[in-house]
Amino acid sequence: MRFKRRLEARALVDLVPMIDVVFQLILFFLVSTTFAIMPGITLKLPESSTAEPTAMTRLAIGVVSRDEVYLNEKKLGMDELDAALARLSPAERSEIKSVTLEADTSIPYGLTIEVLDLLRKNGFRGINLHTLER
């Protein structure tokens, strides 16, 4: 009896090493892009045990002192803040559902009320006070 020999060329492409390399590249780019340093101001926010999470808004106001108020990233004073809020068009105001207010713990309570008054005077009703959770 004669046996048949099978001498076929079997070409197998092993994809596991390629998948490992692609996965490592994806992880590398994900990790390297999360460490971007963003400019910002340092505020010591008050703590609250009843704080609720809120969505980020297009308009954020940071209050450090009477002469140092930030409208998003732009540094203003209290008088300039009123003028900047008044310059917003009605279309821009309608897009802004709420405003995030970040006030340093060292500023007087009256200054926070002044900023809230400016916001209400310019037609903003939804205002979120940013705090830290305990």
NUZAMI-713134 format. One record per residue: residue in three letters; chain; x, y, z of N, C-alpha, C in turn; residue number from 0. Coordinates in Angstrom, 1 decimal. Last residue first. Layout:
BEGIN
 pami gunu     nx     ny     nz    cax    cay    caz     cx     cy     cz kedren
  ALA    A      X      Y      Z      X      Y      Z      X      Y      Z    NUM
...
REM end
This chain:
BEGIN
 pami gunu     nx     ny     nz    cax    cay    caz     cx     cy     cz kedren
  ARG    A  -17.1   67.2   50.1  -16.4   66.7   51.3  -16.2   65.2   51.2    133
  GLU    A  -16.6   68.7   46.9  -17.3   67.8   47.8  -16.5   67.4   49.0    132
  LEU    A  -16.4   72.2   46.3  -15.7   70.9   46.4  -16.6   70.0   47.3    131
  THR    A  -18.5   74.2   44.0  -17.9   73.8   45.3  -17.1   72.6   45.2    130
  HIS    A  -20.0   76.6   42.0  -19.0   75.5   42.0  -18.4   75.3   43.4    129
  LEU    A  -23.2   77.3   41.4  -22.1   77.7   42.3  -21.2   76.4   42.4    128
  ASN    A  -24.9   78.1   38.5  -24.3   77.0   39.3  -23.2   77.5   40.1    127
  ILE    A  -27.7   79.7   37.4  -26.3   79.9   37.9  -26.0   78.8   38.8    126
  GLY    A  -30.0   80.7   35.2  -29.4   79.5   35.7  -28.0   79.7   36.1    125
  ARG    A  -30.3   83.4   34.3  -31.1   82.9   35.5  -30.6   81.6   36.1    124
  PHE    A  -29.2   86.3   32.9  -28.9   84.9   33.2  -29.6   84.5   34.5    123
  GLY    A  -29.6   89.1   32.4  -30.5   88.1   31.9  -30.2   86.6   32.1    122
  ASN    A  -28.1   91.0   33.6  -27.8   90.7   32.2  -28.6   89.6   31.7    121
  LYS    A  -28.9   90.8   36.2  -29.2   92.0   35.5  -29.0   91.8   34.0    120
  ARG    A  -27.8   88.3   36.9  -29.3   88.4   36.8  -29.7   89.7   36.0    119
  LEU    A  -25.1   89.1   36.9  -25.6   88.0   36.1  -27.1   88.1   35.9    118
  LEU    A  -25.0   91.1   38.9  -24.6   91.4   37.5  -25.2   90.3   36.6    117
  ASP    A  -25.8   89.5   41.1  -26.6   90.6   40.7  -26.3   91.0   39.2    116
  LEU    A  -23.5   87.8   41.4  -24.9   87.2   41.1  -25.8   88.3   40.6    115
  VAL    A  -21.7   89.8   42.0  -21.5   89.0   40.8  -22.8   88.4   40.4    114
  GLU    A  -22.7   90.6   44.5  -22.6   91.6   43.4  -22.4   90.9   42.1    113
  ILE    A  -22.4   88.2   46.0  -23.8   88.7   45.7  -23.7   89.8   44.5    112
  THR    A  -19.6   88.2   46.1  -20.3   87.1   45.4  -21.7   87.5   45.1    111
  LEU    A  -19.3   90.4   47.7  -18.7   90.4   46.3  -19.4   89.3   45.5    110
  GLY    A  -20.4   89.7   50.1  -21.0   90.8   49.4  -20.5   90.8   47.9    109
  TYR    A  -18.6   87.9   51.2  -19.9   87.4   50.7  -20.6   88.4   49.8    108
  PRO    A  -15.2   88.4   50.2  -16.3   88.7   51.0  -17.6   88.2   50.3    107
  ILE    A  -12.9   85.6   49.5  -13.6   86.9   49.1  -14.8   87.1   50.0    106
  SER    A  -11.9   83.2   50.3  -11.4   84.4   51.0  -12.1   85.7   50.6    105
  THR    A  -12.8   81.2   48.6  -13.3   81.2   50.0  -12.9   82.5   50.7    104
  ASP    A  -13.6   82.3   45.3  -12.6   81.9   46.3  -13.2   82.0   47.7    103
  ALA    A  -16.1   81.0   43.2  -15.7   82.1   44.0  -14.7   81.6   45.1    102
  GLU    A  -17.5   80.4   40.2  -16.4   79.9   41.1  -15.9   81.0   41.9    101
  LEU    A  -20.3   79.7   38.5  -19.7   80.7   39.3  -18.7   80.0   40.3    100
  THR    A  -21.5   79.0   35.3  -20.8   78.4   36.5  -20.1   79.5   37.2     99
  VAL    A  -24.7   79.4   33.9  -23.4   80.0   34.2  -22.8   79.3   35.4     98
  SER    A  -26.8   77.8   31.4  -26.5   78.2   32.8  -25.0   78.7   32.9     97
  LYS    A  -27.3   78.0   28.7  -28.4   77.6   29.6  -28.1   78.0   31.0     96
  ILE    A  -26.6   79.9   26.0  -26.1   79.6   27.4  -27.2   79.3   28.3     95
  GLU    A  -28.1   80.5   23.8  -27.4   79.3   23.8  -26.9   78.9   25.2     94
  SER    A  -29.1   83.0   24.5  -30.0   81.9   24.4  -29.4   80.6   24.4     93
  ARG    A  -26.7   84.6   24.3  -27.4   84.4   25.6  -28.4   83.2   25.6     92
  GLU    A  -26.3   84.6   21.6  -25.3   83.9   22.5  -26.0   83.7   23.8     91
  ALA    A  -28.5   86.0   20.8  -28.4   84.7   20.3  -27.4   83.9   21.2     90
  PRO    A  -28.1   88.5   22.0  -29.2   87.7   22.4  -29.1   86.3   22.0     89
  SER    A  -24.6   88.9   22.6  -25.8   89.1   21.8  -26.9   88.2   22.4     88
  LEU    A  -22.8   90.6   25.2  -23.2   89.3   24.6  -24.5   89.5   23.8     87
  ARG    A  -22.3   92.9   26.5  -21.9   92.9   25.0  -22.4   91.6   24.4     86
  ALA    A  -22.8   92.5   29.1  -23.8   93.3   28.4  -23.5   93.2   26.9     85
  LEU    A  -20.5   91.2   29.9  -21.8   90.4   29.9  -22.9   91.2   29.1     84
  ALA    A  -18.7   93.3   29.7  -18.5   92.1   28.9  -19.8   91.3   28.8     83
  ALA    A  -19.7   95.1   31.6  -19.6   95.5   30.2  -19.5   94.3   29.3     82
  ASP    A  -19.3   93.5   33.9  -20.6   94.0   33.6  -20.7   94.4   32.1     81
  LEU    A  -16.5   93.3   33.9  -17.4   92.1   33.8  -18.8   92.5   33.4     80
  GLU    A  -15.6   95.8   34.3  -15.4   95.2   32.9  -16.2   94.0   32.8     79
  ASP    A  -16.2   96.1   37.0  -16.8   97.0   36.0  -16.7   96.4   34.6     78
  MET    A  -14.5   94.1   38.1  -16.0   94.0   38.2  -16.7   94.9   37.2     77
  GLY    A  -12.0   93.2   35.6  -12.4   93.7   36.9  -13.9   93.6   37.0     76
  LEU    A  -10.6   90.2   34.0  -11.4   91.4   34.0  -11.5   92.0   35.5     75
  LYS    A   -9.1   87.8   32.0   -9.1   88.5   33.2   -9.7   89.9   33.1     74
  LYS    A  -10.5   85.0   30.3  -10.1   86.5   30.2  -10.2   87.1   31.6     73
  GLU    A  -11.5   82.5   30.3  -10.0   82.7   30.6   -9.6   84.1   30.6     72
  ASN    A  -14.5   83.2   31.7  -13.8   82.1   31.0  -12.3   82.2   31.3     71
  LEU    A  -13.7   85.9   33.2  -14.8   85.5   32.4  -14.2   84.5   31.4     70
  TYR    A  -12.5   86.5   36.4  -12.2   85.8   35.1  -13.5   85.4   34.5     69
  VAL    A  -11.3   89.2   38.3  -12.5   88.4   37.9  -12.2   87.8   36.6     68
  GLU    A   -9.8   91.1   40.2   -9.4   89.9   39.5  -10.6   89.0   39.4     67
  ASP    A  -10.7   93.1   41.8   -9.9   93.5   40.6   -9.5   92.3   39.8     66
  ARG    A  -11.9   91.8   43.9  -12.7   92.7   43.1  -12.0   93.1   41.8     65
  SER    A  -10.8   88.3   43.5  -10.9   89.6   44.2  -11.7   90.6   43.4     64
  VAL    A  -11.6   86.0   42.2  -10.5   85.9   43.1  -10.5   87.2   44.0     63
  VAL    A  -14.0   84.2   40.6  -13.8   85.5   41.3  -12.7   85.3   42.3     62
  GLY    A  -14.9   83.1   37.4  -14.0   82.9   38.6  -13.7   84.2   39.3     61
  ILE    A  -17.4   81.9   35.4  -16.9   83.1   36.0  -16.1   82.7   37.3     60
  ALA    A  -18.1   80.5   32.3  -17.7   80.3   33.6  -17.1   81.6   34.2     59
  LEU    A  -20.0   79.3   29.8  -19.7   80.6   30.5  -19.4   80.3   31.9     58
  ARG    A  -20.7   76.8   28.9  -19.8   77.6   28.0  -19.4   78.9   28.7     57
  THR    A  -20.4   74.3   31.6  -21.1   75.3   30.8  -20.1   76.1   29.9     56
  MET    A  -20.7   71.0   32.6  -19.8   72.1   32.3  -20.6   73.1   31.4     55
  ALA    A  -23.3   69.9   34.8  -22.6   69.9   33.5  -21.8   71.1   33.3     54
  THR    A  -22.9   69.0   38.2  -23.5   69.8   37.2  -22.7   69.6   35.9     53
  PRO    A  -23.5   67.1   41.2  -22.7   67.3   40.0  -23.5   68.1   38.9     52
  GLU    A  -24.1   68.8   44.3  -24.6   67.9   43.2  -23.7   68.1   42.0     51
  ALA    A  -23.3   68.9   47.8  -23.1   69.4   46.4  -23.6   68.3   45.4     50
  THR    A  -23.5   68.6   50.5  -24.7   68.4   49.7  -24.5   68.8   48.2     49
  SER    A  -21.2   69.4   51.7  -21.5   67.9   51.8  -22.8   67.6   50.9     48
  SER    A  -18.8   71.5   50.4  -20.2   71.3   50.6  -20.4   69.8   50.7     47
  GLU    A  -16.2   74.0   50.6  -16.6   72.6   50.6  -18.1   72.5   50.9     46
  PRO    A  -15.1   76.6   48.4  -15.7   76.2   49.6  -16.1   74.7   49.5     45
  LEU    A  -11.9   76.7   46.7  -13.3   76.7   46.7  -13.9   76.2   48.0     44
  LYS    A   -9.4   78.6   46.0   -9.7   77.7   47.1  -11.2   77.7   47.3     43
  LEU    A   -8.0   78.7   42.8   -9.1   79.1   43.7   -9.2   78.1   44.8     42
  THR    A   -5.7   79.6   40.5   -5.9   78.8   41.7   -7.0   79.4   42.6     41
  ILE    A   -6.3   79.4   37.0   -6.1   80.2   38.2   -6.4   79.3   39.4     40
  GLY    A   -4.5   77.9   34.2   -5.7   78.2   35.0   -5.3   79.1   36.2     39
  PRO    A   -3.6   76.1   31.3   -3.4   77.2   32.2   -4.7   77.4   33.0     38
  MET    A   -3.0   72.6   31.3   -3.9   73.7   30.9   -3.6   74.9   31.9     37
  ILE    A   -1.1   70.1   30.1   -1.1   71.1   31.2   -1.9   72.3   30.7     36
  ALA    A   -1.9   66.8   29.4   -1.8   68.2   28.9   -2.0   69.2   30.0     35
  PHE    A   -2.1   64.1   29.8   -1.3   64.9   30.7   -1.0   66.3   30.2     34
  THR    A   -3.4   62.7   27.9   -4.2   63.1   29.1   -3.4   64.0   30.0     33
  THR    A   -1.7   61.9   25.9   -2.5   63.1   25.7   -3.3   63.5   26.9     32
  SER    A   -0.4   59.6   26.9    0.4   60.8   26.6   -0.5   62.1   26.4     31
  VAL    A   -2.4   57.7   27.0   -1.8   58.2   28.2   -1.0   59.5   28.0     30
  LEU    A   -3.1   57.5   24.2   -4.1   57.8   25.2   -3.5   58.4   26.5     29
  PHE    A   -0.7   56.6   23.1   -1.3   57.9   22.7   -2.3   58.4   23.7     28
  PHE    A   -0.4   54.1   24.4    0.6   55.1   24.5    0.1   56.5   24.2     27
  LEU    A   -2.6   52.7   23.6   -2.5   53.0   25.0   -1.4   54.2   25.2     26
  ILE    A   -2.0   52.5   20.8   -3.2   53.2   21.3   -3.1   53.6   22.7     25
  LEU    A    0.3   50.9   21.0    0.4   52.3   20.4   -0.9   53.1   20.8     24
  GLN    A   -0.7   48.6   22.1    0.3   49.3   22.8    0.4   50.8   22.3     23
  PHE    A   -2.4   47.8   19.9   -3.0   48.1   21.2   -2.0   48.9   22.1     22
  VAL    A   -0.4   47.3   18.0   -1.4   48.4   17.7   -2.1   48.8   19.1     21
  VAL    A    0.9   45.1   19.2    1.6   46.4   18.9    0.6   47.5   18.7     20
  ASP    A   -1.1   43.2   19.2   -0.5   43.7   20.5    0.2   45.0   20.3     19
  ILE    A   -1.6   42.9   16.5   -2.7   43.4   17.4   -2.1   43.9   18.7     18
  MET    A    0.8   41.7   15.8    0.4   42.9   15.2   -0.7   43.6   16.1     17
  PRO    A    0.7   39.2   17.2    1.7   40.2   17.5    1.4   41.6   17.0     16
  VAL    A   -1.7   38.1   16.0   -1.6   38.4   17.4   -0.5   39.4   17.7     15
  LEU    A   -1.8   37.1   13.4   -2.1   38.5   13.7   -2.0   39.0   15.1     14
  ASP    A    0.1   35.2   11.4   -0.3   35.3   12.8   -0.5   36.8   13.1     13
  VAL    A   -0.8   33.6    8.6   -0.4   34.9    9.1   -0.9   35.0   10.5     12
  LEU    A    0.3   30.8    7.0   -0.5   31.3    8.1    0.0   32.6    8.5     11
  ALA    A    0.6   28.7    4.4    1.0   30.1    4.8   -0.1   30.6    5.8     10
  ARG    A    1.6   25.7    3.5    0.6   26.4    4.4    1.2   27.7    4.9      9
  ALA    A    2.1   23.8    0.8    2.6   25.0    1.4    1.5   25.6    2.2      8
  GLU    A    1.9   20.3    1.1    1.3   21.6    0.7    2.0   22.7    1.4      7
  LEU    A    2.5   17.5    0.9    3.5   18.6    1.0    3.0   19.9    0.5      6
  ARG    A    1.5   14.6    1.8    0.9   16.0    1.6    2.0   17.0    1.9      5
  ARG    A    1.8   11.5    0.3    2.4   12.6    1.1    1.8   13.9    0.8      4
  LYS    A    0.1    8.6    0.5    0.2    9.8   -0.2    0.8   10.8    0.8      3
  PHE    A    1.3    5.3    0.6    0.7    6.4    1.3    1.0    7.7    0.5      2
  ARG    A    0.5    2.1   -0.8    1.3    3.3   -0.9    0.6    4.5   -0.3      1
  MET    A    0.8   -1.2    0.0    0.0    0.0    0.0    0.9    1.2    0.0      0
REM end
